Amino acid sequence: MSIKIAISTMPSNLPVTSQLLSRRTVLHKGSLLLATAATTSCFDLATAVERTKATPDIRLGLLTDLHYADLAPVGDRHYRESLTKIREAVSRFSELKIDRAIELGDFIHAAPTVEGEVKNLKTIEREFSRLTCPRHYVLGNHCVDTLTKEEFLANSGAQQSFYSFDHKEIHFVILDACFRSDGKPYGRKNHDWTDANLPDRELEWLKADLKKSSSPTVVFVHQRLDTKQPYGIRNAAQAREILEQSGQVLAVFQGHNHINDYKAINKIHYVTLNAMVTGSGPAQNAYSILDIWKDGSLKLDGFRTHLDRSLKPLS
């Protein structure tokens, strides 16, 4: 399958009030209270539903880079505020009746001890688990800084570090790039975060998995497949070749870089999602709804600081 895509985005450099209006933001209990330094605006749920009224075949809730920890802010990272930010995202996801939620890594921030990291994980997991739909977790480098991958899985709703699943005739792939160049998995502070790799066995699995499925495919990974270090996966070119040869991959969604970004490489979208941890206050949250249609159209509906993106097939 070969699909050409047109993309449009909503600028993020508008004043806060304009961003809120453009995203038709909704708050708590049918109306979320949105405070800015000068104004307060309320919008009811119908406004949010209006912009997603063209019924998709699949609706996903996406969030990334929460970096939750019981820590004071460092720079633009407000670790404790990720608790209140995820509560808003979970409420929005529930209101808009998503089919599944996908967290794209760095769910927690690094902690100096195993006990501290497990405590952070259990705290943020309690909020995420309020969702009644299936939840998926992509491993980020901070998720397995002190913890091993087995410990992260055991203390969250995560299933495996990499796997695939099908939903309504769309194929989804969860990748794990938290491996060193020598193939050893991250854990117990044994890695350099810039040394992210997809090991040979995972690439072989990916090739076989895509070969078994003929469905349109969407891929999720924490580190970026569309750029070089420090934020890129070292063997990204090898992974992209596998995705391209399958002829069925529509898009790759990724985090790690803490920015809104987009690239198109050989007819595949590479969409980088903005970090939830960045900035203080409700207006500095970031999460999104991804609507998918079986014809290959995708619509990313961004909330707060997250960009909207409309990715449609061309005839």
C-alpha positions in Angstrom: 0.0 0.0 0.0 1.4 3.4 -1.0 -0.3 6.5 0.4 0.5 10.1 -0.2 -0.4 12.5 2.6 -1.3 16.2 3.0 -0.7 17.7 6.4 -2.0 20.8 8.1 -1.2 22.1 11.5 -2.4 24.7 14.0 0.3 27.2 15.1 1.2 27.1 18.8 2.5 30.7 19.0 -0.9 32.2 19.6 -1.8 33.9 22.9 -3.0 31.5 25.5 -6.7 32.6 25.1 -6.5 32.1 21.4 -5.0 28.7 21.8 -7.8 27.7 24.1 -10.4 29.0 21.7 -8.8 27.3 18.7 -8.6 24.0 20.5 -12.1 24.4 22.0 -10.8 23.2 25.3 -13.2 21.6 27.8 -12.8 21.3 31.5 -14.0 19.4 34.6 -17.5 17.9 35.0 -18.8 18.9 31.7 -17.0 22.2 31.8 -13.3 22.4 32.7 -12.2 25.6 34.3 -9.4 27.1 32.3 -7.4 29.9 34.0 -4.9 32.2 32.4 -3.1 35.1 34.0 -5.8 37.5 32.8 -8.9 35.5 31.8 -10.9 32.5 32.7 -12.9 30.7 29.9 -15.3 27.8 30.2 -16.4 25.5 27.4 -18.9 22.6 27.7 -18.3 19.1 26.3 -20.5 19.7 23.2 -17.8 22.1 21.9 -15.1 19.5 22.1 -17.4 16.9 20.5 -18.2 19.2 17.7 -14.6 19.2 16.4 -14.5 15.5 16.4 -18.0 14.9 15.0 -16.9 13.0 11.9 -17.0 9.5 13.5 -13.6 7.8 13.1 -13.2 4.0 13.0 -10.8 4.2 15.9 -10.2 6.9 18.6 -7.0 6.8 20.7 -5.9 9.0 23.6 -2.2 9.9 23.4 0.2 11.3 26.1 3.9 11.3 26.6 6.8 12.4 28.8 5.0 12.9 32.1 8.2 12.5 34.1 6.1 12.2 37.2 8.2 12.4 40.5 7.7 14.0 43.9 10.4 16.6 43.1 10.6 20.4 42.9 10.7 21.8 39.4 13.9 21.9 37.5 14.0 24.3 34.5 10.8 24.0 32.6 10.0 20.5 34.0 7.3 20.5 36.7 7.3 16.9 37.8 4.6 17.0 40.5 2.2 18.8 38.3 2.0 15.8 36.0 -0.5 14.3 38.5 -3.1 17.1 37.9 -2.3 17.2 34.2 -3.0 13.5 33.7 -6.2 13.8 35.6 -7.4 16.4 33.0 -6.3 14.1 30.2 -8.0 11.0 31.6 -11.2 13.0 32.1 -11.1 14.3 28.5 -10.3 10.8 27.2 -13.3 9.4 29.1 -15.7 12.1 27.9 -14.7 11.6 24.3 -15.0 7.8 24.6 -11.6 6.7 23.3 -11.1 3.1 22.3 -7.6 2.8 23.8 -5.0 5.0 25.5 -1.3 5.0 24.7 1.4 6.4 26.9 4.6 7.0 24.8 7.3 6.8 27.5 9.0 8.6 30.4 5.9 7.9 32.4 8.0 8.6 35.5 11.2 10.5 36.1 14.4 8.8 37.3 14.7 8.2 41.0 17.9 7.4 43.0 16.4 4.2 44.5 14.3 1.3 43.3 11.8 2.0 46.1 11.5 5.6 45.1 11.0 4.8 41.4 8.3 2.2 42.2 6.5 4.7 44.4 6.5 7.3 41.6 5.2 4.7 39.2 2.4 3.4 41.4 1.3 7.0 42.1 1.0 8.0 38.5 -0.4 4.6 37.5 -3.3 5.1 39.9 -4.4 8.1 37.8 -3.9 6.5 34.4 -5.8 3.4 35.6 -8.9 5.4 36.1 -9.5 4.8 32.4 -11.8 1.8 31.7 -10.5 1.2 28.2 -7.3 -0.8 27.4 -4.1 1.1 28.2 -0.7 0.7 26.4 2.7 1.7 27.6 5.8 2.5 25.6 9.0 2.2 27.6 11.0 5.5 27.8 14.6 5.8 29.1 13.4 7.3 32.4 11.0 4.5 32.9 13.9 2.1 33.3 16.6 4.3 34.8 16.8 2.6 38.2 14.1 0.0 37.5 14.5 -3.0 35.3 12.0 -3.5 32.5 10.5 -6.5 34.5 10.0 -4.2 37.5 8.3 -1.5 35.4 5.9 -4.1 33.9 5.2 -5.6 37.3 4.2 -2.2 38.8 2.1 -0.8 36.0 -0.5 -1.9 33.5 2.2 -2.5 30.8 2.1 -5.9 29.0 5.4 -6.4 27.3 8.2 -4.1 26.2 7.5 -4.6 22.5 4.4 -6.2 20.8 1.6 -5.6 18.4 -2.2 -5.8 18.4 -5.1 -5.3 16.0 -8.2 -3.2 16.5 -10.9 -2.7 14.0 -8.8 -3.7 11.0 -5.9 -1.4 11.9 -2.6 -3.0 13.1 -0.6 -1.3 15.9 3.0 -1.8 16.9 4.6 -0.9 20.2 8.4 -0.7 20.0 11.1 -0.6 22.7 14.3 1.3 21.9 15.6 1.2 25.5 18.6 -1.0 24.6 22.3 -0.1 24.5 24.4 -0.6 21.3 25.6 -3.9 22.7 22.0 -5.2 22.9 21.7 -5.0 26.7 18.5 -3.6 28.0 18.4 -0.4 30.0 18.0 -0.7 33.8 19.8 0.0 37.1 21.5 3.1 35.7 23.5 1.1 33.2 23.0 3.3 30.1 23.6 6.6 28.4 20.2 8.0 27.3 21.7 9.0 23.9 22.6 5.3 23.2 19.1 4.1 22.1 18.8 1.1 19.8 16.4 -1.5 18.4 18.3 -4.7 18.9 18.6 -7.3 16.1 16.0 -9.6 17.6 13.4 -6.8 17.8 14.1 -5.8 14.2 13.6 -9.4 13.1 10.4 -9.6 15.1 9.2 -6.3 13.5 9.9 -7.6 10.0 8.0 -10.8 10.7 5.2 -9.1 12.4 4.6 -6.7 9.5 4.8 -9.5 7.0 2.0 -11.4 8.9 -0.3 -8.4 8.7 -1.7 -6.8 5.6 -3.6 -4.1 7.6 -2.8 -0.4 7.7 -0.3 0.0 10.5 0.5 2.7 13.1 3.7 2.5 15.1 4.5 3.9 18.6 8.0 4.4 20.0 9.6 6.7 22.6 12.9 7.7 21.0 12.7 9.2 17.6 13.0 7.3 14.3 13.2 10.4 12.1 16.3 12.1 13.4 19.9 11.6 14.6 21.3 11.6 18.1 20.9 12.7 20.8 17.1 12.2 20.5 17.2 9.7 17.6 17.5 5.9 17.7 21.0 5.0 16.5 19.9 2.4 14.0 16.8 4.3 13.0 17.6 4.0 9.2 17.5 0.2 9.5 14.1 0.3 11.3 12.7 2.8 8.8 13.7 0.5 5.9 11.7 -2.3 7.4 8.7 0.0 7.9 9.0 1.2 4.3 9.4 -2.2 2.7 6.1 -3.4 4.4 4.2 -0.8 2.3 1.5 -0.6 5.1 2.8 1.8 7.7 0.8 5.0 7.8 2.5 6.8 10.7 5.0 6.6 13.6 4.2 8.5 16.8 7.1 9.2 19.2 8.0 11.4 22.2 11.3 11.9 24.0 12.2 15.3 22.4 9.5 17.3 24.4 8.4 19.2 21.3 5.7 19.2 18.7 7.4 18.1 15.5 6.6 16.4 12.2 8.5 14.9 9.3 7.5 12.8 6.2 10.0 10.2 5.1 9.3 7.9 2.2 5.5 8.2 2.5 5.4 7.6 6.3 4.4 10.3 8.9 6.7 10.8 11.8 4.9 12.7 14.5 6.7 13.8 17.6 4.3 14.6 20.5 4.8 17.4 23.0 5.7 16.6 26.6 3.2 16.8 29.4 5.8 17.7 32.0 6.8 21.0 30.3 5.5 24.2 31.9 3.5 25.0 35.0 -0.3 25.4 35.3 -3.3 23.9 33.4 -2.6 25.8 30.2 0.8 24.2 29.9 -0.6 20.7 29.7 -0.2 18.6 26.5 -2.1 15.5 25.3 -4.1 14.6 22.2 -6.8 12.5 20.6 -5.8 10.4 17.5 -8.7 9.6 15.2 -8.1 6.9 12.5 -10.2 6.0 9.5 -9.7 2.7 7.5 -9.0 4.7 4.4 -5.7 5.8 5.9 -6.8 9.2 7.2 -5.5 10.3 10.6 -6.5 13.4 12.6 -4.5 14.4 15.7 -6.7 16.7 17.9 -4.3 18.4 20.3 -5.2 19.9 23.6 -3.5 22.8 25.5 0.0 23.2 24.0 -0.3 20.3 21.7 -0.7 20.9 17.9 -3.6 19.7 15.8 -2.5 17.7 12.7 -4.7 16.6 9.9 -3.1 13.8 7.8 -5.2 12.8 4.8 -4.6 10.5 1.9 -4.3 12.1 -1.6 -5.8 10.4 -4.6 
